[in-house]
Amino acid sequence: MGTAEERPGPERGEARPVGGDFEIRIKGRVSQAFRSAFAELTVTVSPPETVLHGARLDQAALYGILDRIQALGLELVEVRRLPEGRGPGEDPASPDTS
């Protein structure tokens, strides 16, 4: 049985990490009042979008954020899981120079 940090994989019984880093893009600029609804995330404005970055989010936290986006009437553009070691604003397509 897995720990709080790991659970068995769906096919091979392998352990997999529960949390991950995600980048969520919303159409347009989100006002300061709306940003307070996402206090646990890093919020940056990159016109014409607002980018939310969440570190170590599990599936329940991610779905909660997506529910908030919908409840606030915001238009979701993209959700993507970032490769390990990438921070907000880093291009995952660029080569790792370390």
Buried (B, 14 or more C-beta within 10 A) or exposed (E): EEEEEEBEEEEEEEEEEBBBBBBBBBEEEBEEEBBEBBEEBBBEEEEEBBBBBBBEBBEEBBEEBEEBBEEEEBEEBEBEEBEEEBEBEBEEEEEEEE
